[in-house]
């Protein structure tokens, strides 16, 4: 390995090796490995363009923005025949083994008051099944239905990789097997101070942080996952984040719309509940390209603007559910095309560091800049992007906060509402309040049914042995 010390000194980042000569051999080797992974020219460029000389904000481009077009659900005016065609096309792709599930799972459960990877958080109302188990059961159900062992790729981070892999090993990969579940870690970026100097977390360790969910695309390439997909005949990637147990991991209609549209990147959208809801918004920019504007960057006058019928004009909310073409990810993730590079975003954060004397410092206010990429920034680079509408109650109830909105409580209640809707559709007696929340808590496992249609089909074939909805009931497949 060529030692990177001279490169750091030439780049004005020699402080990274300030304590190097005083370190034992093992920490020296660890710091050398970390430093070898830092792209110094990228760090310098990001500090210059994002911190020292930031460009105009979205307000300057607001007059060019228009709402993005999306394919509405049949119940909201969409073409039912078109949705049926998409569903059949997606099912054919699943039967052919062309699709892989991909979960971004680099986060910890800190904001939930939970010590561990977020994917290990218990989320279902009765079994208290962790998020990873819910997704595994949905993927296994799809594999059984379509006769193909669907592969599952999971992006971890340096902070939770070993714990995540160990969790799957201890739980027998939830019935999927180690040959179908593939782990890799996302990339890291160094934190810099106001002058662009890379900070040290310890004398022998750089202050590194994950490069954002947008880094998942280049992580797929750098880890070799994309090459493995290509070797296995996978050309379509179903992307979702780890905090949303309602997500349909392998949605045939969504996959079908993506394939019928010959799209490189497709997205799900749902109508924003209110202007301030913390989801990005699908827009069309002045160049006619679809983009996502973060809720914090959306000008208030546009966020609150309404149509003649009273609906929000910019209402198509982004919920981080996408389908990607494999070759598009390979092109974008490789970073070889200067016209197709995901931008970085800056975040001013409190970052612990060691000072010039080697003493640890815990700052009271933001002292450093972190850089990260957002996956939705791939959208304007994609050919033929497709956006379809989805129903919140069918696809989106994340767990992000310990209390309030998007909390374990709201997520479990949304799961209960979904189970109650399915039970009613199957003709099972269940009482619910005006919000649809049932009077008793019960659970339907993905092994028994992972969609309303599948639940109705299974119950209708059970004759007099139909499940009974009582408190604490778990409706599960007797032969998983």
C-alpha positions in Angstrom: 0.0 0.0 0.0 1.4 3.4 -1.0 1.3 5.6 2.2 -1.1 8.5 1.8 0.7 10.8 4.3 2.5 12.8 1.6 -0.7 13.3 -0.4 -2.5 14.7 2.7 0.4 17.1 3.4 0.4 18.2 -0.2 -3.4 18.8 0.0 -3.0 20.9 3.2 -4.5 18.1 5.3 -1.3 17.1 7.1 -3.0 17.5 10.5 -4.6 14.1 10.0 -1.2 12.6 10.6 -0.3 15.0 13.4 -0.1 12.2 16.1 0.9 9.4 13.7 4.5 8.9 14.8 3.4 8.5 18.5 0.8 5.8 17.7 1.3 2.0 18.2 1.6 0.0 15.0 -2.1 -1.2 14.9 -3.6 2.3 15.2 -1.1 3.5 12.6 -2.3 0.8 10.2 -6.0 1.7 10.9 -5.4 5.4 10.2 -3.5 4.6 7.0 -6.4 2.5 5.8 -8.9 5.2 6.6 -6.9 7.9 4.9 -6.4 5.8 1.8 -10.1 5.7 1.4 -10.5 9.5 1.4 -10.8 11.3 -1.9 -8.9 14.5 -1.1 -9.9 16.3 -4.3 -13.5 15.6 -3.7 -13.4 16.9 -0.1 -11.7 20.1 -1.3 -14.2 20.6 -4.0 -17.2 20.0 -1.7 -15.9 22.5 0.8 -15.3 25.1 -1.9 -18.6 24.7 -3.7 -20.9 24.0 -0.8 -19.5 25.9 2.1 -17.3 28.7 0.9 -19.2 29.6 -2.3 -22.6 28.0 -2.2 -24.9 28.6 -5.2 -28.3 30.1 -5.3 -31.0 28.3 -3.4 -34.2 26.8 -4.6 -36.1 30.1 -4.2 -34.1 31.5 -7.2 -35.4 28.6 -9.3 -39.0 28.6 -7.9 -40.5 30.3 -10.8 -39.3 27.5 -13.1 -40.8 24.7 -11.0 -44.0 22.9 -12.0 -45.7 19.9 -10.4 -44.4 16.6 -11.8 -46.8 14.3 -13.6 -47.7 11.0 -12.0 -49.9 8.0 -12.9 -52.9 8.2 -10.6 -54.5 5.2 -8.8 -57.6 3.8 -10.5 -59.8 5.0 -7.7 -58.4 8.6 -8.3 -59.0 8.5 -12.1 -56.3 6.3 -13.3 -56.7 3.8 -16.1 -57.7 0.5 -14.5 -56.7 -1.5 -17.6 -53.3 0.1 -17.6 -52.8 -0.8 -14.0 -53.8 -4.4 -14.7 -51.3 -4.5 -17.6 -48.6 -3.2 -15.3 -49.4 -5.7 -12.7 -49.2 -8.6 -15.1 -45.9 -7.3 -16.6 -44.4 -7.0 -13.1 -45.5 -10.5 -12.2 -43.8 -11.9 -15.3 -40.6 -10.2 -14.3 -40.8 -11.6 -10.8 -41.4 -15.1 -12.2 -38.5 -14.7 -14.5 -36.2 -13.9 -11.6 -35.3 -10.5 -12.9 -35.9 -8.5 -9.6 -33.9 -8.1 -6.4 -35.0 -6.3 -3.2 -32.7 -3.6 -1.9 -33.0 -2.1 1.6 -31.0 0.9 2.9 -30.4 0.0 6.5 -27.4 2.0 7.7 -29.1 3.8 10.6 -29.3 3.1 14.3 -32.5 3.3 16.4 -31.2 6.2 18.5 -34.1 8.5 17.7 -36.4 5.7 18.8 -34.7 5.4 22.1 -33.5 2.0 20.9 -30.0 0.6 21.2 -29.2 -1.3 18.0 -29.6 -1.2 14.2 -32.9 0.3 13.3 -33.8 -2.8 11.3 -33.8 -4.9 14.5 -36.4 -2.6 16.1 -39.6 -4.6 17.1 -42.4 -3.1 15.1 -45.5 -5.3 14.7 -48.4 -5.0 17.1 -48.6 -8.5 18.5 -45.5 -10.6 17.6 -43.3 -7.6 18.1 -41.4 -8.8 15.0 -38.5 -6.6 14.0 -38.4 -4.6 10.8 -36.0 -7.0 9.1 -38.3 -10.0 9.8 -41.3 -8.2 8.3 -39.4 -7.6 5.1 -37.9 -11.1 5.0 -41.4 -12.6 5.3 -42.7 -10.4 2.5 -39.8 -11.4 0.3 -40.2 -15.1 1.1 -43.9 -14.8 0.4 -43.2 -13.3 -3.1 -40.5 -16.0 -3.7 -43.1 -18.7 -2.9 -45.8 -17.2 -5.1 -43.6 -16.6 -8.1 -41.4 -19.7 -7.8 -38.1 -17.9 -7.7 -35.8 -17.3 -4.7 -35.8 -13.5 -4.7 -32.4 -12.1 -3.6 -32.2 -9.4 -1.0 -29.4 -6.8 -0.8 -29.0 -4.9 2.4 -26.8 -1.8 2.8 -25.5 -1.4 6.3 -23.0 1.2 7.7 -19.7 1.0 9.6 -21.6 1.6 12.8 -24.0 -1.4 12.5 -22.7 -3.8 9.9 -21.4 -6.5 12.2 -24.4 -6.3 14.5 -26.8 -6.5 11.5 -25.1 -9.6 10.1 -25.0 -11.2 13.5 -28.7 -10.5 13.9 -29.5 -12.4 10.7 -27.2 -15.3 11.6 -28.8 -15.7 15.0 -32.3 -15.7 13.4 -31.5 -18.1 10.6 -31.9 -15.4 8.0 -35.6 -15.6 8.7 -35.9 -18.6 6.4 -34.3 -17.0 3.4 -30.8 -18.5 3.8 -27.4 -16.8 3.6 -27.1 -17.4 -0.1 -30.0 -15.0 -0.7 -29.2 -12.2 1.7 -26.2 -10.0 0.7 -24.7 -7.3 3.0 -22.4 -4.5 2.2 -21.5 -1.2 3.9 -22.2 2.3 2.5 -19.3 4.7 1.9 -18.0 7.2 4.4 -17.1 10.9 4.1 -14.8 12.9 6.5 -16.2 15.8 8.5 -14.4 19.1 8.0 -14.1 22.3 10.0 -15.0 25.8 8.8 -11.7 26.0 7.0 -12.1 22.7 5.3 -9.7 20.8 7.5 -10.5 17.2 8.1 -11.2 16.5 11.7 -9.8 13.6 13.8 -12.3 11.8 16.1 -9.3 10.3 18.0 -5.5 10.6 17.5 -5.6 7.7 15.2 -9.1 7.9 13.7 -10.6 10.3 11.2 -14.1 11.8 11.9 -16.0 9.8 9.3 -19.8 9.6 8.7 -22.0 7.7 6.2 -22.4 9.4 2.8 -26.2 9.4 2.8 -28.8 7.1 1.2 -27.6 8.5 -2.2 -24.3 6.7 -1.5 -26.2 3.5 -1.9 -25.8 3.6 -5.7 -22.0 3.8 -5.7 -21.9 1.4 -2.8 -23.7 -1.1 -5.0 -21.0 -0.7 -7.6 -18.0 -0.6 -5.3 -19.0 -3.6 -3.2 -19.4 -5.8 -6.3 -23.2 -6.2 -5.7 -24.1 -4.9 -9.1 -21.7 -7.3 -10.8 -23.3 -10.1 -8.8 -26.8 -9.0 -9.9 -25.7 -9.0 -13.5 -24.2 -12.5 -13.2 -27.5 -13.7 -11.6 -29.7 -12.2 -14.4 -31.1 -9.4 -12.2 -31.8 -6.2 -14.2 -34.4 -4.5 -11.9 -33.8 -3.3 -8.3 -36.7 -2.6 -5.9 -35.4 0.0 -3.4 -36.9 0.9 0.0 -35.7 2.1 3.3 -35.6 0.2 6.6 -38.0 2.3 8.6 -41.2 1.5 6.7 -42.9 -1.8 7.5 -45.9 -1.2 5.3 -43.8 -1.0 2.1 -44.6 -3.5 -0.6 -41.1 -4.8 -1.1 -41.8 -6.3 -4.5 -44.8 -4.6 -5.9 -45.8 -6.1 -9.3 -47.7 -3.1 -10.5 -44.9 -0.7 -9.7 -42.3 -3.0 -11.3 -44.5 -3.4 -14.3 -45.0 0.4 -14.8 -41.2 0.8 -14.6 -40.6 -1.9 -17.3 -43.5 -0.8 -19.6 -42.1 2.7 -19.5 -38.6 1.6 -20.2 -37.6 3.7 -17.2 -34.2 3.9 -15.6 -35.7 5.1 -12.3 -39.2 4.9 -11.1 -40.8 6.4 -7.9 -43.9 6.1 -5.8 -45.7 9.3 -4.7 -48.5 9.9 -2.3 -50.6 13.1 -1.8 -49.1 15.2 1.0 -51.3 15.3 4.0 -50.6 19.0 4.6 -48.1 21.6 3.3 -45.6 21.2 6.1 -45.4 17.4 6.0 -41.8 16.4 6.1 -41.5 14.6 2.7 -39.9 15.8 -0.5 -42.0 16.9 -3.4 -41.8 15.7 -7.0 -41.5 18.7 -9.3 -40.5 19.4 -12.9 -37.7 21.9 -13.3 -37.1 24.5 -16.0 -35.2 21.9 -18.2 -38.3 19.6 -18.2 -36.7 17.1 -15.9 -38.3 15.5 -12.9 -36.7 16.4 -9.6 -37.4 16.1 -5.8 -37.3 19.2 -3.8 -36.7 18.6 -0.1 -39.5 19.8 2.2 -37.0 22.2 3.9 -36.0 23.7 0.5 -39.5 24.1 -0.9 -40.5 27.8 -1.0 -43.4 28.3 1.3 -45.5 30.0 -1.4 -45.3 26.9 -3.6 -45.7 24.4 -0.7 -49.0 26.1 0.2 -50.3 26.8 -3.3 -53.6 25.1 -4.1 -55.5 24.1 -7.3 -59.1 25.3 -8.0 -60.4 22.1 -6.4 -58.6 22.9 -3.1 -55.8 20.3 -3.4 -52.2 21.2 -2.9 -50.8 22.0 -6.4 -47.4 20.5 -5.4 -48.8 17.5 -3.6 -46.8 14.5 -5.0 -44.8 13.5 -1.9 -41.6 11.4 -2.2 -41.5 8.5 0.2 -38.2 6.8 -0.8 -39.6 3.9 -2.7 -38.0 3.4 -6.1 -37.3 0.9 -8.8 -33.9 1.2 -10.5 -32.6 -0.2 -13.8 -29.4 -2.1 -13.0 -27.3 -0.6 -15.7 -28.4 2.9 -14.7 -27.1 2.3 -11.2 -23.9 0.9 -12.6 -23.4 4.0 -14.8 -24.3 6.5 -12.0 -22.6 4.6 -9.2 -19.3 4.3 -11.1 -19.0 8.0 -11.4 -17.3 7.9 -14.7 -19.8 10.1 -16.5 -19.1 13.8 -15.6 -22.7 14.6 -16.8 -24.3 12.1 -14.4 -22.9 12.6 -10.9 -25.0 12.7 -7.8 -24.5 16.0 -6.0 -23.5 16.2 -2.4 -25.5 18.2 0.2 -23.9 19.9 3.3 -25.1 19.6 6.9 -23.8 21.7 9.8 -23.4 19.4 12.8 -21.8 19.0 16.1 -18.8 16.6 15.7 -16.6 15.5 18.5 -12.9 15.8 17.7 -9.4 16.0 19.2 -7.6 19.4 19.2 -4.0 20.3 18.3 -2.9 19.0 21.7 -4.7 15.7 21.2 -7.4 16.5 23.8 -11.0 15.4 23.1 -13.5 18.2 22.5 -17.3 17.9 22.7 -18.7 21.0 21.0 -21.8 22.8 22.3 -22.8 24.0 18.9 -22.3 22.9 15.2 -18.6 23.0 14.4 -18.2 20.9 11.3 -19.6 20.2 7.9 -20.8 16.7 6.8 -21.4 15.8 3.2 -24.0 13.3 2.0 -25.9 12.3 -1.1 -29.7 11.8 -1.5 -30.9 9.0 -3.7 -33.7 11.0 -5.2 -31.1 13.2 -6.8 -30.6 10.4 -9.4 -34.0 11.2 -10.8 -33.0 14.0 -13.3 -30.3 11.8 -14.7 -32.8 8.9 -15.5 -34.3 8.3 -18.9 -38.0 7.9 -19.0 -38.7 8.4 -15.3 -42.0 7.0 -14.1 -43.9 8.3 -11.0 -47.0 6.4 -9.8 -49.4 7.2 -7.1 -49.7 5.0 -4.1 -52.1 5.0 -1.1 -50.5 6.0 2.2 -52.5 3.3 4.1 -51.1 0.6 1.8 -47.4 1.6 1.6 -46.2 4.2 4.1 -46.0 4.4 7.8 -42.4 4.9 8.9 -40.9 4.7 12.4 -38.6 7.7 12.8 -39.4 9.3 16.2 -39.9 7.9 19.7 -43.2 9.9 20.1 -45.6 11.9 18.0 -45.8 11.6 14.2 -44.0 8.7 12.6 -43.5 6.9 15.9 -43.9 3.2 16.9 -47.4 4.0 18.2 -48.6 5.6 14.9 -47.0 2.8 12.9 -48.6 0.0 14.9 -51.9 1.7 14.7 -51.5 2.0 10.9 -50.7 -1.7 10.7 -53.8 -2.5 12.8 -56.0 -0.4 10.4 -54.6 -2.3 7.5 -55.3 -5.6 9.1 -58.9 -4.5 9.9 -59.4 -3.4 6.2 -58.3 -6.8 5.0 -60.5 -8.6 7.5 -63.5 -6.6 6.4 -62.8 -7.2 2.8 -62.7 -10.9 3.5 -66.1 -10.7 5.3 -64.7 -11.3 8.7 -66.5 -9.4 11.5 -64.3 -6.7 13.1 -65.3 -3.5 14.9 -63.4 -0.3 14.2 -63.7 3.3 15.1 -64.2 6.1 12.6 -60.4 6.2 11.8 -60.5 2.5 11.0 -58.6 1.4 14.2 -60.0 -1.9 15.3 -61.4 -2.4 18.8 -59.1 -5.5 19.3 -55.4 -5.8 18.4 -54.5 -8.6 16.0 -51.9 -9.3 13.4 -51.8 -10.9 9.9 -48.3 -12.2 9.1 -46.9 -11.8 5.5 -46.6 -15.6 5.6 -50.4 -15.9 5.6 -51.0 -13.0 3.2 -49.0 -10.0 2.2 -51.8 -8.1 0.3 -55.5 -7.6 0.8 -56.2 -9.6 -2.4 -54.1 -12.5 -1.1 -55.8 -12.4 2.3 -59.3 -12.5 0.7 -58.3 -15.3 -1.5 -56.9 -17.4 1.3 -59.8 -16.8 3.7 -62.4 -17.6 1.0 -60.7 -21.0 0.5 -60.9 -21.9 4.2 -64.5 -22.9 4.4 -65.6 -23.2 8.0 -62.1 -22.8 9.3 -61.9 -19.1 8.8 -59.8 -17.1 11.3 -61.5 -15.5 14.2 -60.6 -11.9 15.0 -60.0 -11.7 18.7 -57.6 -9.6 20.9 -54.0 -10.7 20.5 -54.8 -13.1 17.6 -52.0 -13.8 15.1 -53.2 -15.1 11.8 -50.2 -17.0 10.4 -49.5 -19.7 7.9 -49.7 -23.1 9.6 -47.2 -24.5 7.0 -44.6 -21.7 6.6 
